[in-house]
Amino acid sequence: MNNERSVKTADLKIFQLILIILLISFFEESEYSVLSVTALFAMLLLPIVILLWFVICKQTVTKSDKSIVAVFAVFIFVQVIFVRWGELYTSLTPIYRSLTVLAFILYARKFKLSKGKFQAISALTVVVLILGLCTIFSPNEKGANVLFGNYNTVGVLYFTLGVINLIVYLKMHFKTSFVLFLGCVLMIILSNTRTSLFLLLIALVLWGLFLILPKNMIKPKIIFPVLIILLIAFVWFYYNIKSLSVYSTLNKISKELFNKNFDSGRPDLWHMAVDAVGKNWLSGRGTGVDLEEFYPQVKTPHSVYFDIYLQNGILGLISYLVCIFLVIKRKGKWSRTNLNVLLITVAFAILFYNSVGIVFTKARSGIGLLQWALLALPYADGVKISENEEAASDKLSSSGLQRKEVY
């Protein structure tokens, strides 16, 4: 009993430490260089902390965990073989990021919410909300938040924290979490970031739509393929937006509402990335390469998928998408609850956002890690399989019998 209590205490303490590291990582784009550098070192520590958690809390790697480790190993192998030896530091950075993402996903898959962890999440959200309110009305000459950087980053930060608090509310029914969710929505509105506002609107509309559609239509094996097709269609539409007749109308509306062009230059950046890759479509231009090496006036393609293609070509992009697929693919019998439907909706919203922004792959982005964690959350009932059950399943598999999986 004492040993079990000590493990639970260690689990909570390590979770609190992880949240502190994530809080520091939110300053990755800060105008204060000391905060930005501190965010870098915090991210370097995170995989080590999670490794200690596995050891101290006596966690095991299950069969499904091994599948995720395997596909990430393939992606990391692609990154390694296309390392640019002349730019070793910038090449190693995305590789370490991939290892950090893998560690965080494995941690998220075993995460168990408790009252102590709820309090820690609430405290993190309150601190970030207070910092945001203190700084959001004092932008610098570049129009960015002095602590959190670009307002798009500010928007996605509060979107991610807001979703986490909404999930906690639906799971544990603490009114505090719902109030904090509303606070995050307010910060998104105040930061006036089109992407996050659009993301919030998409999530809320889809969530409501999925709750009223017939139950036999709202299943992961049906919804995810449909949503992925819509995402691909959106990327194609946005990539070709300037050649389409609707561009002038959409651009006029965007300028009236946000005083910005509808495309924000993203399609141009995507075209630049494709042009930079050129004939190297299979392998890309090398791990860690930035778009600014080909076009000095810009830095990234503002899309995780085009960024991966730029670095590691089709090989990297396909292996990366397989990683995403296995992270969102979960065992369990599907049940349409508010929480499960929200998790599916959020998964799509996150994948959509990363098609127009770089969060997943940013080296110091704790926001990206939280989004990966949201993807890794189960969206089906009965997802938890005890170690004894999984061991029995492995024995059955080895004897030629297969365990039936349903959604």
Order of alpha helices (4+ residues) and beta strands (2+ residues): alpha-alpha-alpha-alpha-alpha-alpha-alpha-alpha-alpha-alpha-alpha-alpha-alpha-alpha-alpha
